Amino acid sequence: MQTFYIALALFLLANLAAGMWRVLRGPGVADRMLAAQLFGTTAVAILLLLAEASGSHALRDVALVFALLAAVTAVAFVKRAWPMQKEGGSD
């Protein structure tokens, strides 16, 4: 089963390489941010697979921290990229 987990982790690592192309060549800022979110999500998945393969509980903790950081990053990006509009604007 360890071999299967490591093979999946390598597949996800290849997925990150494809996402890097989108970050570098993305047509817009939002596309680049979504690719960065892909990095966070894929990193969490890779860490969880490696934690299962190696039996390391510390990797699960690191994956949890990455998941929290990815969520905070997305919120910070949205707040900065799309400023709040005044409520009750013109009808």
C-alpha positions as CSV (number, residue, x, y, z in Angstrom):
1,M,0.0,0.0,0.0
2,Q,3.0,2.3,0.6
3,T,3.9,2.1,-3.1
4,F,0.4,3.1,-4.0
5,Y,0.5,6.2,-1.7
6,I,3.9,7.3,-3.0
7,A,2.7,6.8,-6.7
8,L,-0.3,9.0,-6.0
9,A,1.9,11.6,-4.3
10,L,4.2,11.7,-7.4
11,F,1.1,12.1,-9.7
12,L,0.0,15.1,-7.6
13,L,3.5,16.5,-7.8
14,A,3.2,16.3,-11.6
15,N,-0.1,18.1,-11.2
16,L,1.7,20.9,-9.3
17,A,4.1,21.3,-12.3
18,A,1.1,21.8,-14.6
19,G,-0.3,24.4,-12.1
20,M,3.0,26.3,-12.1
21,W,2.6,26.9,-15.8
22,R,-0.8,28.5,-15.1
23,V,0.8,30.7,-12.4
24,L,3.5,31.9,-14.8
25,R,1.3,32.3,-17.9
26,G,-2.1,33.0,-16.3
27,P,-4.2,35.5,-18.3
28,G,-5.4,37.2,-15.1
29,V,-4.8,37.7,-11.5
30,A,-7.7,35.5,-10.5
31,D,-6.4,32.7,-12.6
32,R,-3.1,32.9,-10.9
33,M,-4.7,32.9,-7.5
34,L,-6.7,29.8,-8.3
35,A,-3.5,28.1,-9.3
36,A,-1.9,29.1,-6.0
37,Q,-5.0,27.6,-4.3
38,L,-4.3,24.4,-6.3
39,F,-0.8,24.4,-4.8
40,G,-2.2,24.6,-1.3
41,T,-4.8,21.9,-1.8
42,T,-2.3,19.6,-3.6
43,A,0.3,20.1,-1.0
44,V,-2.1,19.1,1.7
45,A,-3.0,15.9,-0.2
46,I,0.6,15.0,-0.8
47,L,1.5,15.5,2.8
48,L,-1.4,13.3,3.9
49,L,-0.4,10.6,1.5
50,L,3.2,10.7,2.7
51,A,2.0,10.7,6.3
52,E,0.0,7.5,5.6
53,A,2.9,5.9,3.7
54,S,5.5,6.7,6.4
55,G,3.3,6.6,9.5
56,S,4.4,10.1,10.5
57,H,1.9,12.0,12.6
58,A,3.9,15.2,12.2
59,L,3.2,15.4,8.5
60,R,-0.6,15.4,9.3
61,D,0.0,18.4,11.5
62,V,1.9,20.2,8.7
63,A,-0.9,19.4,6.3
64,L,-3.4,21.0,8.7
65,V,-1.3,24.1,8.9
66,F,-1.1,24.3,5.1
67,A,-4.9,23.9,4.8
68,L,-5.4,26.8,7.3
69,L,-2.9,29.0,5.5
70,A,-4.5,28.3,2.1
71,A,-7.9,29.4,3.5
72,V,-6.5,32.6,5.0
73,T,-4.6,33.4,1.7
74,A,-7.8,33.1,-0.3
75,V,-9.7,35.4,2.0
76,A,-6.8,37.9,2.0
77,F,-6.7,37.9,-1.8
78,V,-10.5,38.4,-2.2
79,K,-10.4,41.3,0.3
80,R,-7.5,43.0,-1.5
81,A,-8.5,42.3,-5.1
82,W,-12.1,43.1,-4.9
83,P,-12.7,46.1,-2.5
84,M,-16.0,46.2,-0.8
85,Q,-18.6,48.3,-2.6
86,K,-21.0,50.6,-0.8
87,E,-24.2,48.9,0.1
88,G,-27.5,50.4,-1.1
89,G,-25.9,51.7,-4.3
90,S,-27.9,53.2,-7.2
91,D,-30.9,51.3,-8.4
